[in-house]
Amino acid sequence: MSGIRSRYTKTEWYYRACRHRPDKDHVFSEMDEEKHRRLRQQMGSGYSGKENPGLEDSIDSHVSELIQLIRSKYISTEAASKPMDFAQKIQYLTLDVISDISFGKPFGDLRADEDTFGIAESSETGMVAFTYSIGLGLYRILQTPLFARFLGFKETDPTGWGRMFANGRAIVKARLALDTQKRSDMIASFIRHGLTEEEILSETTLQMIAGSDTTAASLRVIMLYLLTHSRVYAKLQAEIDAFAESERTNRPSTIVSDANTRRLSYLQAVIKEGMRVHPPVTNSDPKRVPDGGDIVVVDGKSVFLPGGTNVNCAAWPLHINKGIFGEDAEEFRPERWLLETDEKKLTTMHRVHELVFGYGKYQCLGRPIAMMEIGKTVFELMRNFDWCLAKPDMPWKESNHAGVFTHNDMWVLAYERQSR
């Protein structure tokens, strides 16, 4: 459905509801296929290291801030426990990373140890509203200029999305007045490739929401499964310790590089398995069957889909499908990614895993950033600290709105590692 040459298109009832402002599309909500293709082409370089060489350094600086925050305020000892809401701190990390990459300046949540502009809170409440908007078709009302004028967020708001838009607009305006050839970051890349002020504002704001929530959800899931599977926890920490010791003389006290996280096979298997057994989203994005209909094969049988039908792929059951991942598909076992000898089956497993980020012409542009951030964060959390759940009988409060998971009250205890 999402292949480059696919005739399937986006569905109005879902994507129109994804707009931040009436009549203002971004790359995710844009339904015109040619405009969508153009936007992806213009934005691609900004998401990579080609025109944004400081991307990895930005992530490193905020992972380092997270480690410093934990070490300065939340270290537990034998004498005293200091519970930390892991869900909250990880949200601060992902917001600081994506705001720094997008606007060239982080929100500063980690340094302040608070939701500085109320973005995290606004994002969560916004997802609740979004659920009603698409589920009840309310987007037809919510996306009207009249509603936005009186009840929507405003750039004069002191916190939340309005504050984020206002800050973003000020930054974009200032950057448009500068020589982009002297800057090598995401906004400079967008400007060089012809995005307008409104387009840049829409795209960078989209990143705040999509880029922080799903990455944070993935990190929480991975850490929860590590903390509840002691064998995997010990095996991963042993791999990390062995690598850290071998690199100690070359790169002491620096954040692990993205290239090196990709060399650690068990770390990569743990990340894949966490995102497989509990994807950050429960479904892919709905599509419209092309005019004339289509024939698909389901359980070996041909099924005709009438043209104009809205169809979707349920990510959750697909990722625990026993026909793809084996009889223990619902179990957290990272070794499945390393021990599978059937190359055809392994290829299918990897293709299904890729659906977490979408596929083909609709694949998430921020995938490389998210995977880099996840790899570095898991590595450094496991290298620097020992972890346990503060409330094993209630590890978190989880909710799902519009297919996206959110978590609260994930209380953990972090102990300084004695040998690392």
C-alpha positions, 0 to 999 in steps of 0.5 A, spaced: 500 500 500 505 504 501 510 502 495 513 507 491 509 505 485 502 504 489 496 507 487 493 507 494 492 514 497 491 517 504 484 517 507 481 524 508 478 522 515 484 521 518 490 525 515 485 531 515 485 531 522 492 531 523 493 538 521 495 543 526 492 548 523 486 549 518 488 549 511 496 548 513 498 541 511 505 538 513 508 532 510 504 527 514 497 530 513 499 532 505 494 528 501 496 531 494 501 525 492 505 530 488 506 535 493 508 530 498 513 527 494 516 534 493 516 535 500 520 529 502 525 530 497 526 537 499 526 535 507 530 529 506 537 532 507 535 535 513 534 529 516 541 526 515 548 527 516 549 530 509 547 537 510 546 536 518 553 534 520 552 536 528 546 532 528 549 526 532 553 531 537 546 534 538 543 528 541 550 526 545 549 533 548 542 531 551 544 524 552 549 526 557 545 531 560 540 526 562 546 522 565 548 528 569 541 529 571 540 522 574 547 522 577 546 529 581 538 528 583 536 521 583 541 516 585 539 511 590 544 508 595 543 502 600 542 508 605 536 511 601 532 510 595 530 516 590 525 514 586 525 517 579 519 517 574 523 514 568 517 516 563 517 523 565 525 524 564 525 520 557 520 525 555 524 531 557 530 527 553 526 526 546 523 533 547 530 537 548 533 533 542 528 534 537 527 541 539 535 542 538 535 539 532 529 542 529 530 549 531 537 549 533 536 551 541 533 545 546 527 547 550 531 546 556 527 540 560 533 536 562 537 542 565 530 545 568 528 538 570 521 540 568 516 541 562 519 548 561 514 550 556 508 545 557 509 541 551 509 534 554 503 536 557 499 539 551 502 533 547 498 528 551 492 532 552 492 533 544 492 526 543 486 525 547 482 530 543 485 528 536 482 521 538 475 524 538 477 528 532 478 522 528 473 517 531 467 522 531 469 525 525 469 532 529 475 534 524 470 537 520 469 542 525 475 543 529 479 544 522 475 550 521 478 557 521 472 559 525 473 554 531 481 555 530 480 563 531 476 562 538 477 555 541 484 553 538 491 554 540 494 561 539 501 564 538 500 568 544 499 563 549 504 562 555 505 555 554 503 549 550 503 548 542 501 556 542 508 557 545 511 552 541 509 555 534 511 562 537 518 560 538 518 556 532 516 562 528 521 567 531 526 562 530 524 561 523 524 568 521 530 570 524 534 564 520 530 566 513 534 573 514 541 570 515 546 567 510 544 559 510 550 557 506 554 559 513 549 554 517 549 546 517 543 544 520 536 542 519 532 549 518 538 551 514 537 545 509 530 546 509 531 553 507 536 551 501 531 546 498 526 552 498 521 550 503 517 557 505 516 560 512 509 556 513 512 550 511 518 550 515 514 552 521 509 546 520 514 541 519 518 543 525 512 543 529 510 536 526 517 533 529 516 536 536 510 531 536 511 525 532 519 525 534 518 526 541 512 521 543 514 515 539 521 515 541 520 516 548 515 510 548 520 506 545 525 507 550 520 506 556 518 499 553 525 497 551 527 499 559 521 496 562 522 489 558 530 489 560 528 490 567 523 485 567 527 480 564 534 479 568 537 474 563 537 479 557 539 485 562 545 481 564 547 479 557 546 486 554 550 489 560 556 484 559 556 486 552 556 494 553 561 493 559 566 489 554 565 494 549 566 500 553 572 497 556 575 496 549 574 503 548 576 506 554 583 508 552 580 511 545 574 515 548 574 515 555 568 519 558 564 520 551 557 518 549 558 512 544 558 513 537 552 511 533 556 507 528 559 503 535 552 502 537 550 499 530 556 494 531 553 491 538 549 485 535 545 484 542 544 491 543 541 492 536 537 485 537 534 488 544 532 494 541 528 491 535 525 486 540 522 491 544 519 495 539 516 488 536 513 485 542 510 492 544 510 497 538 510 505 540 504 505 535 498 500 534 497 501 527 500 503 520 496 509 517 490 508 513 490 508 506 484 508 500 483 503 495 484 505 488 479 506 483 477 499 480 479 496 487 484 491 488 485 484 489 489 482 496 491 475 498 489 473 506 491 467 509 492 464 502 485 466 499 484 472 494 480 477 497 477 483 493 477 490 496 472 495 492 475 502 490 474 507 495 475 502 501 479 505 507 484 499 509 489 499 514 494 494 517 494 493 525 501 493 527 500 490 534 498 483 532 502 483 526 508 484 530 506 478 534 504 473 529 506 466 530 507 465 522 512 470 522 516 470 529 515 463 531 510 460 537 513 464 542 512 470 538 509 474 544 515 473 548 521 478 549 527 474 546 532 478 543 536 472 540 530 471 535 534 476 531 541 473 532 539 465 531 534 465 526 538 461 520 532 461 515 534 467 511 527 468 507 524 468 514 529 473 517 528 478 511 520 477 513 521 479 520 526 485 518 520 487 513 515 487 518 519 490 524 520 496 519 513 497 519 513 501 525 516 507 521 511 506 516 514 503 509 516 506 502 513 513 500 510 514 507 516 512 511 518 516 517 523 521 515 525 521 522 527 514 523 535 515 522 534 520 528 530 516 532 534 509 532 540 513 533 537 516 539 535 510 542 541 506 541 545 511 544 540 512 550 540 505 552 547 504 551 549 509 556 543 508 561 546 501 562 553 503 562 552 508 567 547 505 572 544 499 575 536 499 575 530 496 578 523 498 578 520 501 584 513 499 584 514 492 580 506 490 581 505 497 577 511 499 573 507 504 569 500 507 567 499 506 560 494 509 555 493 509 548 490 515 544 489 514 536 494 508 536 500 512 540 502 509 546 503 514 552 506 512 559 506 515 566 508 514 573 514 509 571 518 509 577 525 506 577 531 506 582 538 508 579 544 506 582 551 508 581 555 502 578 560 499 582 564 497 576 564 499 569 
